[in-house]
Amino acid sequence: MKILIASSIDSDAIEQLKQHHQVILAFNKPNEPLETLIPDCEVLVFRSGVKISAQLMERSPNLKLLIRAGSGLDNLDLDYVQRNGLVLIRIPQPGAKAVAEMTFALMLALSRRLFEADQSMRQARWKKYELSGYLLQGKTLGIIGIGEIGGRVAEMGMAWGMKAISHDGFLSPERARLLSEKGVELLDFDQVVSQSDYLSLHVPLNESTRYMINASVLENMKPGSYLINLARGGIVDEQALYKALTSGGRLRGAALDVHEKEGEGKLSPLASLNNVILTPHIGAMAVDAQREIGQRVVEIVKSYKASPNQVKVPRNGGVVIESDSQTVRI
């Protein structure tokens, strides 16, 4: 099969695919648009950071299988996928483990002011008595969006002795029951915002979540709380967050792995603040996680080539979205 890999994935997986397929690597061709590479491709592999539009996909009438080497779908034209009966397979679990762990890395770094401490030592300053911090144990961890990633964050929080509360407007009754049995308290959005010592965001970016965290929400956060965003940049109004962090208001600090404007040469409006941690969208970039994702890509392609009709599109025209553990029809 002819495969277009539009985003960087594990190099071993790429070499395995090359042994049996015609593989086109787009991520190392910055001056060559995807539109010129996709014709005749049957499989498209992609991650975040690249736009998979209808205009792009229609350039290849042979396109049958889309593999999202991760979870989020905000960069994909799902309407086109649905109309054309394409098979879309996500691989959320490996990245979810990495993002959940990084959530805690950021929470700890904020709570214990690790970046400030590191910087002071590099300046030969001994600020032992100026850099007191806070425990996670006994605090309330609020999670907005408790899917694959949010669920792992909740479990890790409770293991640290935190109280886990969450809001998610799209929970099935069965999922809500399982979360409740595990000890996660399900509340409405405003309650989670106002009660959380740490508010962690794990929702997709769409019209209903864009600027979900705005000035009025920030004003409702618990005094002394922290905001952590490893979801998508457009979910947080960064100008409003800057004002909240510099006005002596409720927030003690924030950590953002995702940003409204991402890429080389883009400077966050929060870059001057020492109570903010900024990272370049590396939540899922653990070597172990990316290796696991790469192997899943290889397995999916092998399985699809052997039985291309095994995954059937619903008669109502819905798109089949598969993950490691479930198939969801929309």
Disulfide bonds with the S-S distance in Angstrom:
none
